[in-house]
Amino acid sequence: MKVIEYIRLIGKEFAAVKDGELELWVEMLRPMVSKKQFGKLYEQALAYLVCHKLKMAGNGENPLGDLGAIGIGFAVGSVSEGGSSISFGANQSSNLATDAELGLTAYGVQYLQLRRSVIVPIHCGGEMLSGSAGKRNTETAKAVPIAGKDKLGGVRVRPGSGLKLDADGNLSIDKATAADVTDMMEGK
């Protein structure tokens, strides 16, 4: 299994982890990495993700020994010798960020870098939905209702909303309804 060889190459700190355990990690994380999207980089991406998860699970070397276990998932921010002070910090912008956990280890950051190189996010730049360039898509144009007596460009103006449409399709405040709403709010 080439993934195990990659893990052994990039994650030398996991030398004590047996091949059988690594195989379980690989099988557990395999569904989280798309073979189709990563292509030739699939096994490398899977190896980085496995190393990241191993590190997050507390495996591997820790330069601070057991003391560093306090901050699993956090990097050491500073160490002072005189007075013995250690500060932990997270190198993530927000705990709610989608990929925040991956930013906590060097392996996770490498995985993200690989993912960014093969998976390009979709951006909408206002292009037409279908059809040839420069021609209007009449099917799409029909999907949006035209303003009428009780609709304004697909937005229904309901009775009692405090809004009204005149014969020309202009939207305005219905003063009678607005007065009723004001009276109701003032308890009249």
N, C-alpha and C positions, 0 to 999 in steps of 0.2 A: 504494500500500500504506500504509494508515493507521498501521501499527506503526512504519514508518520515520519518519513524521512525529512520532509520539510520542517516539521515540528522540532525534530532533533537538531536540525541545522540552525534554525532561527531562535529556538527556545532552549538554549543549552542549560539554562537554570532549571529545566524540568527533567534533567537526566535521571533523577530518582523515580520518576513516574514510569510505571511499567507499560509495555506496549499494549497489553490487554486493556488497561485503564484508558490509555490514549484512544484506542479503537472505540471504546464506549463514548468518549467525548466527541469523537469524529461523527459517529452515527447519530448522536443526539443533536449535533449542530448542523449536520448535512442539509436538512430541510430549510435552514435559514440562509443558505447561500445558493444562488441560482446558477446552475451549470450553464444554462443557455446565455445568461447575461454576462457572466465572467469569462466564458469561453476558455482560452488557453491559460488564463489566470485563476481558474476555478480552484484547483488544489492549493495554490499559494494563498488565496483568500481564505479558504477553509482552515488552513494551517494557522494563519494570523488570528482568525476568530477563536480557534481552539486555544491558542496560547493566551489570548486575552481572557477568556473565561477561566482558564486554569489559574491565572494570576489573580483574578477577582475572587476565586474560590480559596485563595490563601496558599496556593502551591508556589513553588519556586523559591529563589533566594530572597532574603530580606536583609539589607545592609544594617538594619537596626535590631536584628534578632527578634525576640518576642515583643519588644517594645513597639516595633513597627506594626505589629498586628492590630494595634489600636486603630490605626488609620487605614484598614483595608479599603481600597477605593479612593484613598486620598494620598496625595503626594506630600512628602516632607517639604514644608515651606522654608523652615530655617532651623538650625541647630546651634546652640550656644554651649560652650564648655564651662565657662566660669559661672556657676549658678545653675547649671544643668537645665536648660530650656529647650524644648522641642516644639515646633509649631507645625500643624498639618493644614493643608489647604487643598482645594480641588481646582483643577485646571479646566473647569467648564464654566460657561457663561451662565447657565441656568440648569437647575436640577430637572426642570420640565422640558428641556430641549430633547428633541427626538433621539439624537445620537449621543447624549451627554455621557452615558456610561462608557461608550467606546473611547472617549477622550481621556479616560482615567489611566490607561496603560499605553505604553509605546506600541504594543501589539495592536490594540484597538485603533490607534491613530493610523498605523500602517494599513489596516483593513479598510478604514475610511478612505485613505488615499487611493487604494486599488479600486474601491467601489466608485469613487468619483471619476476615475480614468476610464471606466467601462460603461457606467450607467449615467446617461445625460438626462437631467430632469426636463420635463416638458415646460416650455414657456409659451404663453399666449401673446402674440404680438399684433393681434387684431386682423389676422389673415382671414380670408373667406373660408367658410367651412368646407365647401366642395365646389367642383366645377373648375373651368379653366380660368386662368388669371385675367382680370379685367372684366369678366362677365358677371352680372349679378345672378345670384342663385335665387330663382323665383320660388322654389319650394320653401326655402328658409323665410323669404319675405312674407309668404302666405301664413306662416306659423304664428306671426304676431298680429293679433286683431287690430283693426283700424278703429280710430276713435268714432264713437257714435253717440246716440242720445244718452245712454247710461254707462258708456265706457270711454276711457281716455287712454289710448295706446295700450290696451290690454289690462288697464287697471280699472276695476269696477268701482263706480261711485255709488255707494249704497245710501238709501234713504236714512236720515238721522245721523249721517256722518259729519254733518256740518259743512259739507262741500256740495257744489252744484255745477252742472255743465250747462252753458247757454246753447242756443241753436247753432252757433258758429264753432262749438267745441272748446270754448274757453272755460277754464276752471276758475271758480271763485268761491268765496265763503258764503254760505247760505245764512244770511243775517237772522232770519226767523229761527232757524235751528240753533244757531250760535247763542241767541238770546235765551232760548229754552234751556240750553245747557248751562248758561251763566246763572239763570234763576234757580235751577236745580242745585248747583254747587253752593249757592248762597242760602239755600233752604227756603226759598219762596214758593 
